[in-house]
Amino acid sequence: MASSNGTLGQADLPRERLWSLGAAALTTAELLAILLGTGGGGTGVRELAGRLLQVGEGSLRRLARRPRAELLQITGIGPTKAARLLAAFELGGRLAQEARPPVERIREPEDVVRLFQGRLRDLQVEEFHLLALDSQSQVLREVLVTRGLLNSSLVHPREVFRAAIAEAAAGIIVVHNHPSGDPTPSAEDRSVTQQLAAAGRLLDLPLYDHVIIAGDRFVSFACAGLL
């Protein structure tokens, strides 16, 4: 659509390119400009799109992980534009989940990684998850146990095994992320794992593995001989 003076506006140019060349031909900044629709705070829409990319250090993935409050602090980004961005990021994540075949059975650590890596790889805080498995290693239930720094006071065996017992699970796998990008188990990781393994033996509900995900890398306690 042309502006009132007969020329194309800043946001119209990327739209024209999208319709004539296809979305794949556009830069990330141009796609963001179309999503935003208009500029704000005295800033044009294309400049605003570039500012968003700077906040994400050039990465959409890192931008998507920014807190909502941080987006609202960007000049020109109000609640409406922030909501559009958050909705687009969520749609992208759901599309990626649909594109991958569902994990029905855990046969190896890579199955755990495939299930969780998209959600955990870029988080800025640690999340600790439980997988309750049946006797055929099929996933009965997935539970977020805690979010924050991993330590024995936050990850108590009763919180971990409660859901597994309720599901009549045959065994469990736990998984958490390292925001540092280094999957090497810490002393606290080892301590928590030992506590969970000991509790599992008492309950006859074994801990099969503890998988740490860090970026594109991971460590399996079972494969590393740490269980």
HELIX and SHEET records of a PDB file:
HELIX    1   1 ASP A   12  LEU A   21  1                                  10    
HELIX    2   2 ALA A   23  ALA A   25  5                                   3    
HELIX    3   3 THR A   28  LEU A   36  1                                   9    
HELIX    4   4 VAL A   45  VAL A   55  1                                  11    
HELIX    5   5 LEU A   60  ALA A   64  1                                   5    
HELIX    6   6 ARG A   68  LEU A   72  1                                   5    
HELIX    7   7 PRO A   79  ALA A   99  1                                  21    
HELIX    8   8 PRO A  109  LEU A  120  1                                  12    
HELIX    9   9 PRO A  157  ALA A  166  1                                  10    
HELIX   10  10 ALA A  187  LEU A  203  1                                  17    
SHEET    1   A 5 VAL A 139  ARG A 147  0                                        
SHEET    2   A 5 GLU A 127  LEU A 133 -1                                        
SHEET    3   A 5 GLY A 171  ASN A 177 -1                                        
SHEET    4   A 5 LEU A 207  ALA A 214  1                                        
SHEET    5   A 5 ARG A 217  SER A 220 -1                                        
END                                                                             
